Amino acid sequence: MMKPLNIICLHSGIRRQSHSQAVLACAIECLPANTQVHTLPIGEYPHYNQDVEQEAMPALIHDARSAVSQCDAVIIVTSEYNHGIPGVLKNALDWLSRPVRASAMMGKPVFFISQSTSALGGVRAQYQLRETLSSMLCELVALPEIVITSAAEKIQDGKLQDAKTRSFIAAQLDTFLNAVYRRQGE
């Protein structure tokens, strides 16, 4: 029996009924039942500021860094705004990327999905996210890109309904989790 995983989740959707929240909910449903899941409230984070970080670290940020440092893996779902990741997600990653080369995210396996109402599914945001995570020295498990095109057509009543998309997410998440379990066995 594998030990229960502790997964930290981030999503870029701060509006009610956001597509990113719906996609994240689908991913969480695909996790083993005994998985501990915590979604960080990144919409509540102050704008990253090194002066604030050095003079009076916000408790919310301290708690987030602590949670990430103790987790087994991270799941991120992002939308795409103006060909990139939304500011709220970039801000959270800026906070979590510190201190440089010693952050809580360093070496963490990260599973990520982009979604968009467009026909491209947020591929440009995904590329930007991949670049940011690489610079943070995260572990990016080799998987096909998970992009959800025409998200508004696949999400109804706050739930990802498209069976093919749900199945693809489940299969890729299973591959990811197997990599995380192998990593723990090292």
Phi, psi and omega in degrees: 000128178284147178290148178299139178274151174248111185246132173258135181242144173227143173217153186273359185270109179256356177270156175299143179059034179290149178295324179297321177297319180295318179293318177298318179301321177296314180299317180297321177299334181277350181285154175304148186301329183271010180287134174272124184236133176224125178261124181286139181275066190295339177293344180266354183288140173290163175300139180300135179208119183297328177297314179297317180302318184277331186263322184203077182304122178300138181302323180300320180287317177303315180296320180295314179299319179296315180298316180294319182297333182266353184277165177270333183196167182232139173244131178234133172238128181231149169267182178235124175240124176051045177069023179206183179281146179298149181304324182298321178286317179298319178299315179298317179295325176299315177297317184283346182277355185258150349291151183304136179059016175209024185283166177296334181278343184301124178080357180284133173291134182234128176254127183222149183227140170245152178217151179202156175284351181277174178285350181264347174068019178084026182298327180289321176295319180297319178298315179296320178295316178301316179298316180296314180296323176297319180292337178274000179065035175283162174269117179256104181293135181293111180218158170298152177296136179252100180237134180252110180275157176046049186304323182298331179280340185260351182243123176230139179054038176075014183228135175290114187260338187293115186297319180295319180294315179300318180295318179295316178300314181300316181294316181290323178294323177298316177299317179299311182297323175299322176294321179295316179297319178298319180299320180292332181283350181288000000 
